[in-house]
Amino acid sequence: MIPKEIRLIDEKGQQLGIFSFEEASQMAQEKGFDLILITSKTLPPIYKLGDYGKLKYQQEKELKKRKLQGRQATQKSIRLGFNEGEHDLGIKAKKVEKFLQENRAVTVEMKLRGRQKAHFDLAREKINNFCQKITISHKIIQPLKKVPRGLTIVLKK
């Protein structure tokens, strides 16, 4: 539905006034711009002179940026085993480094079962050694904490 009258804003953001739709579209063609609807909720609706392709590109760019920020807010988790070998710890440390470079928080947890619960000191030492294997600079958001089924620590770049 094409309105009879519209309020027109130029490419610099200055208000030009109220024009008929035909006049405004003719002005846009003369200047080499498109008529972009800003809002149709007001009377008369507000249109702006500008490049529609450029506007669309900016909107897509903002949407990608917001999606990326939303994704980075998620926390990643790495689970260590009590009897995990040195090589396996090295691989998991590299994975943690990758997450930290993406600016994500990482929860490192070690689940203890059965007799392993009697050796919290060994588990604590193993997690501390694991944190030392992480070569990228990081800070501890939540210090090593004893939870009902083991130990956890939260790291961030």
Secondary structure, 3 states (H helix, E strand, C coil): CCCCEEEEECCCCCEEEEEEHHHHHHHHHHHCCEEEEEECCCCCCEEEEECHHHHHHHHHHHHHHHHHHHHHCCCEEEEECCCCCHHHHHHHHHHHHHHHHCCCCEEEEEECCHHHHHHHHHHHHHHHHHHHHCCCCCEEEEEEEEECCEEEEEEEC
